[in-house]
Each structure stands twice: as structure tokens, then as C-alpha cells.
């Protein structure tokens, strides 16, 4: 009987040791690291008649800090900004930068504010997968206001009366895309953009500056929007005395001294480099 009791006690102690060991192993397991990239995105609601008050909805993923530029001189770092007022009619480029640590994602959308309830035509476009070589898939976004139907033209030929989700452009060259917005008997002025399709998948350098009321001043943040095509890396330089060169896709820069500075971007794809795109900016004291 004593031997049986001793055996039961030994088994109980062994079981406790095994369970504690499993518990300890669970506690010292490798931590889960989220390496996902942030993805910036947003939407808005509200009548787009001047003066307009719009409500923005942040639809970004995997981001913990945000920077809004509403294109009207106002900014915000809130995840969900309050109502934003656009007092005058016009086209406003709204930029949202979503960040997580040192990773950033930027998206730019155009908001059209109408002066009245007349139809107003406007559209934006992008190349699917950032590839502008033939055959290229062009993605269209219709930003028109106060319209119930449309007329699309490509190189002076009627394409259709409905907004296509995409257009395939099979041959290299320039395509003039026109849009008319229609509401009953009222027709908007023609809005048009020229789209260039490249003969190969060579990289192409391009960028713009986020909206900013002139002039630019010393130590003021300037957001650069990279619009390069067919590229996977970038090299920015800013002239003598300017900010340090960078390989960020959409950098934010500051100039420490007044003067005229060249902002230059070279887009690259693998070992191929595109000709530089350069503009000169004047920085005031």
C-alpha cells in the first residue's frame, strides 16, 4: 500500500512538472510581428456645391498615424477629420499619407466643387499596376458633378455614354480623352486629358508638388507626389544646400535656406533608369 501511494505521488509531481514546462514554453514563444505595409485610402460624402462641407472617411489599412492635405490650405493629423469646408468652386487635390513606423503610403484624389447645379465634367485616370507600356490598361474615375449621363470620346471618336471601368490602349502614342457631362438639355464644357502610352516598359520619371499657396518658405514642409510610371525605385536630389538626397517614394522635405533649388527625380526599374524630371522651386526667407 505504501508503494502504491508513493507511485501516485510521483506521477502527480511529474504531471505538474510537465504542465508547468508547457506553460513556460507558451510564454517564451517568439512574438508575432506584423510586417504588413500601410495602405492609404479614403472616401467622402456631402453635396459638392460651393460653399461645400464634406465629411471624410478614412479607409486606410495597417496604419497608425495620418497626415491630410485637403488642397484648400488646411491640414489635419486626425484619423477621422471633422467636416472640411471648400468655399470656392474648383478642383481640389486631397492627399492622405498613412504611416506605420517608417513605412508610408500616399493616395491622391481630386474633388470637384461646382459653382451651381449645372453639369460639370471631370475625370482622373491611372494605369493598372502602374504600367503605361502598350498594351496599357487605363482605369478611369469619373469625378463629374450634377450629371445623369455622359459622352466619352477618344481621339475624336465617340467611345460611349457610360463610364467604362477600364480601357485597353493597344498601341503606343498619345490618346486625347474627352468627357461631356449631361443633365437633361444642359451640357457641360468639354473636359479633356492627354494620355501617353509608351512603346516599352521602360521607367518614366514624374512628380508634382502637393497644393500649397505661394510662396514657399524656409523650414516649411513640402510634400512631393511621385507620379513615375513603370518604376520600382527612385532617386531624389535637391541641389546644393538643399535637403539630403532620398530614395523615398513620396518624400516630405524642408529647405534650410532661401534660394532657388532644383528638385530632380530619376525613376528606375531594375537596372534601367529614366531621364530625370526636374523643376526649380524658389524658397523665400
WOSULCOR-V624806 format. One line per field, one symbol per residue. psi: psi as a letter, one per 30 degrees, with the letter a starting at -180 (. if undefined). Layout:
# WOSULCOR-V624806
psi: ???
This chain:
# WOSULCOR-V624806
psi: eeeeeeeeeeeeeeeeeeeeeeeeeefglklkkjgkkkjkllllllkhkkkkjkkkkjglkhkflljkjgggfllkgkejlakkkjfllakkjkkkjkljbgklkkkkkkkkklfagkkkkkllllkkggjglkkkjkkkjjglkhlfllkkkjhgkkelfljkflkkjfklakkjkkkkkkjbfkkllkklkkkkklfagklkkkllklkkkllklkgkkkkkjjgllhlflkjklglkfalkllgleilklkkfllakkkkkkjkljbfkklkkkklkkkkl.
